[in-house]
Amino acid sequence: MSERHIHMAGHVTERHITRPGQGGDRDVFEYALLRIVPRVERGECVNAGVLLYCRAQAYVGARTHLDEARLLALDPGVDVAGVRAALGAVERVCAGGEGAGQAAGDDAGRRFRWLIAPRSTIVQPGPVHTGLTADPVAETERLLDLLVR
């Protein structure tokens, strides 16, 4: 059985098993990319954001960046304002509070799970990945720079 399938006493990360006390000052986090799929039938997408959840720090956050030129290259008729509005809504749900609407009272984990649920809309979450971080806010920004910009 591979390390990825062992779920006994520790947390499974992408390639390592960590047991309590082995992660140093880092905590496990989960993240997913936000993808813009302007024409579902073609299957093409543009990465436009990162959702990150760190249970240990009760953090859920999103950072977005829309490359309009790339998006318009896939579909010149795409509703860019609508896409920006949808990305803004994701950021508001992550932030919680009044801007999160019905999700305002939900904990960080529940908001993250709701946002990563499969959708057939133009803004879709990608698969969930894991890692370790001491600073989930900085990690969100790092992943945005690495995978989106």
ABEGO torsion letter per residue (X at the ends): XBAAABABABBBBAABBBBBGAAEABBBBBBBBBBBBABAAAGBBBBAEBBBBBAAAGBBBBBBBBBAAAAAAABAABBAAAAAAAAAAAAAAAAEEAAAEAAAABBAAAAAAAAABBBABABBBBBBBBBBBABAAAAAAAAAAAAAX
